[in-house]
Amino acid sequence: MMSAVNDTTFTHAVFLLTGIPGQEDIYLWIAVPFCFMYATSIVGNSVILFIVKTDPSLHEPMYIFLSTLAITDLGLSLATMPTILGMFLFNSREICFDACLAQLFFIHFFQCIESSVLLLMAFDRFVAISNPLRYTSILSPSRIGKMGLLCVLRGLIVMLPLTILLKWYRYCRANVLSHSYCMHQDVMKMACSDISVNVIYGLFTKVLTMGLDSLLIFLSYVMILKTVLSIASRTETLRALNTCVSHLCVVLLFYIPDISLSVIYRFGKSSSLLLQLLLGFISLLVPPLMNPIVYSVKCKQLRARLIRVFVK
């Protein structure tokens, strides 16, 4: 009889999401800042897209990359919004297995694309500073389109195998997830199958995507700094560096929380659940919220266009 029980496969039709333990009584109040963040993210990124599309003077490589970043941020916000707001507004904890897989696929897919776009934006700043006369010819619209397609293909190649493997696993353990959204690391731990492939492949892809991208961005800024320091005029040096400030802020907002959360998942077993929840919310909600704000404040041309739109 014990053998029959051990051979039985239990597959959960649903997973249970987790909000903030111990704060259930004030979920509606917690939902207020989340609603504000989502509304600001969607409106801010949509406004960026509208302005770049309608203003011919902004049809430059830098602003094309910025609009691509805005599309990615919109996708990331829309991927997490249903479950997070459902949790805190309606205390809706259940999510079916297929919907959970779809959500984790799109979350990690858009994060991978965003990392690629940030790398391309670093390359854009390097070309603009080191070779300004050939800037638009090097980063032509067709070449930018091919780069964008490669970013999408890389995201698909990275995430499809991980998601398909999760679909094949058997799930016979507790079905309570650690967050109010689905993540690969979280769902993977619910499986009672051998998940060694997902562990190794997941770490490998993390290093080859965000790890490699962050390293190449760092090297790009080393080369930018080397180029800028060779400029004789101090005013021109500061002007060139000022064009990189907004991108550098966006890079830090994206990579620091995400890498910290990955390190905690793999090595910080004794870390507090509240810290994991906080880093999870920061890594998914703060970049889409802050990216349009940072660029609107720091980019003079974009800021002037924004002012003209709202003044009208």
Long-range contacts (C-beta under 8 A, 24 or more apart in sequence): 9-170, 9-172, 10-170, 10-171, 10-172, 10-192, 11-97, 11-170, 11-171, 11-172, 12-97, 12-171, 12-175, 12-190, 13-96, 13-97, 14-94, 14-95, 14-96, 14-97, 14-175, 15-94, 15-95, 15-96, 15-97, 15-100, 15-175, 15-176, 15-177, 15-182, 15-187, 15-190, 16-93, 16-94, 16-95, 16-175, 16-176, 16-177, 17-83, 17-87, 17-93, 17-94, 17-95, 17-177, 17-179, 17-180, 17-181, 17-182, 18-93, 18-176, 18-177, 18-178, 18-179, 18-180, 19-87, 19-88, 19-91, 19-93, 19-180, 20-274, 20-277, 21-273, 24-91, 27-87, 27-88, 27-89, 27-91, 28-88, 28-89, 30-88, 31-85, 31-88, 31-89, 34-84, 34-85, 34-88, 34-285, 35-85, 35-89, 37-285, 37-289, 38-77, 38-81, 38-85, 38-285, 40-289, 41-73, 41-74, 41-77, 41-285, 41-288, 41-289, 41-292, 42-74, 42-77, 42-78, 44-289, 44-291, 44-292, 44-293, 44-296, 45-70, 45-71, 45-73, 45-74, 45-77, 45-288, 45-291, 45-292, 46-70, 46-74, 47-292, 47-306, 47-309, 48-292, 48-295, 48-296, 48-302, 51-302, 51-305, 51-306, 51-309, 55-305, 57-301, 58-301, 58-302, 58-305, 60-136, 61-124, 61-127, 61-128, 61-135, 61-136, 61-139, 61-144, 62-121, 62-124, 62-125, 62-128, 63-302, 64-141, 64-144, 65-117, 65-120, 65-121, 65-124, 65-144, 66-121, 66-295, 66-302, 68-117, 68-148, 68-151, 69-114, 69-117, 69-118, 69-121, 69-250, 69-291, 70-291, 70-292, 72-110, 72-113, 72-114, 72-117, 73-114, 73-287, 73-288, 73-291, 73-292, 74-288, 75-106, 75-110, 75-113, 76-107, 76-110, 76-111, 76-114, 76-284, 76-287, 76-288, 77-285, 77-288, 79-103, 79-106, 79-107, 79-110, 80-107, 80-181, 80-284, 80-285, 83-180, 83-181, 83-182, 84-180, 84-181, 87-180, 88-180, 95-182, 97-171, 100-177, 100-182, 100-187, 101-163, 101-166, 101-167, 101-182, 101-187, 103-181, 103-182, 104-163, 104-166, 104-181, 104-182, 104-183, 104-184, 104-187, 105-159, 105-160, 105-163, 107-181, 107-182, 107-183, 107-284, 108-158, 108-159, 108-162, 108-183, 108-184, 109-155, 109-156, 109-158, 109-159, 110-155, 111-210, 111-258, 112-154, 112-155, 112-158, 112-159, 112-209, 112-210, 113-151, 113-152, 113-154, 113-155, 114-254, 114-287, 115-209, 115-210, 115-213, 115-214, 115-254, 115-255, 116-150, 116-151, 116-154, 116-155, 116-209, 116-213, 117-151, 118-213, 118-217, 118-247, 118-250, 118-251, 118-254, 119-213, 119-216, 119-217, 119-220, 120-147, 120-151, 121-247, 121-250, 122-216, 122-217, 122-220, 122-221, 122-247, 122-251, 123-220, 125-220, 125-224, 125-243, 125-244, 125-247, 126-220, 126-223, 126-224, 126-227, 128-243, 129-224, 129-227, 129-228, 129-240, 129-243, 129-244, 130-223, 130-224, 130-227, 154-209, 158-205, 158-209, 161-201, 162-198, 162-201, 162-202, 162-205, 165-197, 165-198, 165-201, 166-191, 166-198, 168-193, 169-193, 169-195, 178-273, 178-276, 178-277, 179-276, 179-277, 179-280, 181-280, 181-284, 183-280, 185-265, 203-266, 206-262, 210-255, 210-258, 210-259, 214-251, 214-255, 214-259, 217-251, 221-248, 242-298, 245-298, 246-294, 246-295, 246-297, 246-298, 246-299, 249-290, 249-294, 249-298, 250-287, 250-290, 250-291, 250-294, 250-295, 253-286, 253-287, 253-290, 253-291, 253-294, 254-283, 254-287, 257-282, 257-283, 257-286, 258-283
